[in-house]
Amino acid sequence: MSASNTSHFRWLTLVLSGLALAAIAAYGSSGNPEVISHDYTQTSSQESGLSSELSSFTELAPIWTVISEQINLELSTPDLGVGIQRFGVVLSDDFGLIKFPIVKLTASHFPDGYDAEPNAEIENSALARFFLFPLGTRGIHTTDLEFDRPGLWSVSAEIPRADGSSAHVEVRFPVAEKAHSITVGQPAPASESRTVASTGDIATLTTGSLRDQDLYQHSIAESLEHDRPLLIVFASPAFCTNAVCGPQVEIASELQDDYGDKIDFVHVDLYANPHEIQGDLSKARLTPILKEWGLSSQEWTFIVGKDGFVTHRFENFAPKPELIEALDQTIANG
């Protein structure tokens, strides 16, 4: 993929404006970490190769910073709000992906900024399970963590090393009063996503080579009228390139084979004109449905109960076992 296409996803992953930077400064995040692995800043449309339409759609998203001397970390779930949230990280080192089956993650709140001690009263921890992506080249540790108030937080872990020692890794980020995207417990927007029937050509509906017509039979709005659960994937398969993105549409197609008699499945491509892009993202037009759902990164999956309320929310890639657990739970709860 070209440098301009890679830069394009920077806005989808995290985009900061001067306002966001000022907010972080107000929190007091002026510590002196050993290593800062990620510090996202705003990318202009000229630098990223974006069309003016794409760049005008960008939204504010939080900054996050990784502190470690030995461990690399990608935060796959940066859109965090108060409450119990799915939290995911990709861990790696100089030897590649870290695949420990379980990693203990500890969350801490910093009421007085990162220069002060965290508030130990609300420190909590959880065991994150490791899931290998299809093809075995990527993987993720995920768990549910509770963030009971907005502000500055960190999540840390101790990673065992080959010599018997352990390496500390920490990611720091703000938690908002409310997540930017539609989240668990909220009604799903009745979006008029496009279908094979409405377009007449499946090539206009996805950038991917897999074109499973079962994922485009009904719009989101139509599926919400069906009195049964719904799984929605927002992704652009041809442009899945980073460590927290995976073959989500393919997974949805596999699950549709198993659950299609109980659950509706809908794929919405990030782009409104897949057939016109042909590898040139300067021609791309984002679907306005992303804005209806408040989405600011490149891959999302939502499960909606038959009552129309979101039961599960997955930012970036959701491994198949996680989705199976969520689907079974949604079905069992009626």
Secondary structure, DSSP 8 states (H G I E B T S, - for coil): --HHHHHHHHHHH----HHHHHHHHHHT-----S----------HHHHT--HHHHHT-------EEEESS-EEEES----BSEEEEEEEEEEETTEE---SEEEEEEEEETT-TTS--EEEEEEEEEEEEEE-GGGS-EEEEEEEEE-S-EEEEEEEEEE-TTS-EEEEEEEEEEBSS-SS--TTSB--------HHHHS-GGGT-SSS---GGGGSS-HHHHTTSSS-EEEEEE-GGG--STT---HHHHHHHHHHHHTTT-EEEEE-SBS-HHHHTT-GGG--B-THHHHHT--SSEEEEEE-TTSBEEEEEES---HHHHHHHHHHHHHT-
